Amino acid sequence: MRTNSKRRRGLAAVSALLGGVLVLAGCNDGGSDGKPAGNGAASGNSQADVDAAAAKDTSKARIAITPKDGATNVGLNSTTVTVSDGKLTKVEMKSSEGGAVSGKISADGKSWKPEAALKRSAKYSLSATATDDAGREAHENASFTTVSPENSFVGSFTPEDGSKVGVGMPVSITFNKPIKDKKAVQSAITVSSSSGQEVVGHWFSAQRLDFRPEQYWQANSTVTLKMKLEGVQSAPGVVGVQDRTATFKIDRSQVSVVDAKTKKMTVTRDGQVVKTIPISAGAPANPTYNGQMVISEKFKETRMNGATVGFTDDDGKGEYDIKDVPHAMRLSTSGTFIHGNYWGSDSVFGNVNTSHGCVGLNDVKGAGDPNQPAAWFFDNSLIGDVVTVTNSPDKTIKPDNGLNGWNMDWAAWKAGSAV
């Protein structure tokens, strides 16, 4: 893959409202490690040629979601979805509490908006699909939080209440305002497990507090989050307005190890190897991060655009813009994904590392073949499952780049607690 002096290797960290509010364009945004991760490509040709070939037959439809992914303090009546060079075919929006938001696609198929005002101090996720004149699909996804009163604060958390997750899933809370009295706020939050494991909080910033045990959660245990923030003062004149209890179930233990040197991924479930899958990791110019990475989002299809992370050509256009990347699962805030790759030759997987930093698995266009390796892994993976990358020439991913606090030792983790 050729390099480009215009690539922005030092992109600023994205403020992560984990549990959905993450910049999403698939292997496409600069993160806290200052290095963009990239979309998988595959062939023996140059990286630019492969990316151009991958994007050549992509949909012409261009979806725009307002507000932008990751936005905070969003107005209650400011959400819209529009499309150019195509028509919207499906728009789904829901709150973090699981409730669907009603909306209508316009008669001409060019726009969508909610039928009523959104709720204050709430987190929403939105998924949109459109087709162009040739019937080719384009996909966009976004998450954001709505405005709250100036004298109050709320915390959005992941995972969702009642969900079933993998053993690596931390409890991650993102506050909509900076917390000055971290001790008071953390003291009002407890996380416990039916396994009896010690659970400790760690502040990654004034707005992010994660909880986890020393080792992965025990399989088949239940974790309970209690937020007693009503009336708690986080800063002078700013008090909490939440009193929430949420529980989630830890499912079977699944940890997958990607060996970037052998180009194989070994999937282990409850201590037994269940599958070995050939992969294509990051090319030498853009290697995949090493370390333990937790699946934080899953999309059957999504868009990946190199321009959003500085992978541009001499004209400033993205080296790739693939609007229907199949079976994509996020591993970092900065854009590292494990995803299907339909544009690469079968011979690449297990033999050549060719991506911009992601982990690619063999797949088909449209994500419709359940027998493909990427489809199998997608169907057999949960939010919270762990994907560990080894033997890559890159550094270890930073603990705050995604839900990846497992890359911090226990003593350092506990040192970040305010109580």
C-alpha angles and dihedrals in degrees: 000000000000121000126230125211089214094065111117101227091169102057115160119256117267114237101243121217091186119207091058112330099101130126102264126194097114123261085353118107135078113245145192091289090061094236127105116231117217147224117259118259129178138201141083090259126091116293092246093053091049093048092048091051091049093053097041095086097035123125118278090214113112116200121200121194121196121231101040120247111278095022120151133198090030119178117253094238103035103091118115139154120206135174135200126199091017147036132263113246102174137014123178125183129175140168124243087256090063100254117140119234114224118229142149135232110228120252092255092050092237102113147021134194137170117270093228140023116283123244122267119252093012136132121228137185125203132193124189134186128191137172131213127220090279092054094250114148129232124191135200131179131189141169130196145157128239128234124280130196115282093241096053139060135204135192124223113207142194140243103046122247111271095015128139113227144169127268094261097059112121124197102251121188123189117192121212091223131038113269115227098174098052093165093057093047096044091047088060093055126072130181119190137171131215085227091068093237116156109252121200132185125229126194112221091177141342088281105037128069121173129189128202141145123248092261129025116293114274113259117259093017127130123233123203126200120196120188112187096175100136106127095358110139113228095174135354107302095001120105136175122257101191135100105171138156120192133174133193135185125236107220129198118323113260122172120169121198119207113201106200091192098054091031093227133121120211115204114206121188122187089343096309126105106239102173144001115210128190112234142181114223132185118318118244091263092053109022125186118257117258120230145062112318127184123215104243103169137020127203125177087209132002143157125265118192122181094201091071091066102035100268092136137146126231090280092055094251123133116269085224136014110177112173099189108045104164130228097002121180122183119233101172142020089239094063109273110149138172104220149151120275118202098166097064125085116255091243093066097068110088092010114056135032105220111150133105090248106305129107111249128202126191113268146147132251111269095027089250104128111086091191094067117105092239091051092050092050093046093049092047097046131086134201102268097036115132126240112188119195119205137177096025118141090231128090126264114278115255116255094239094050096098125325090323106124089130087084089071119081118243096252092054090045093054090046088064093061119106095208 
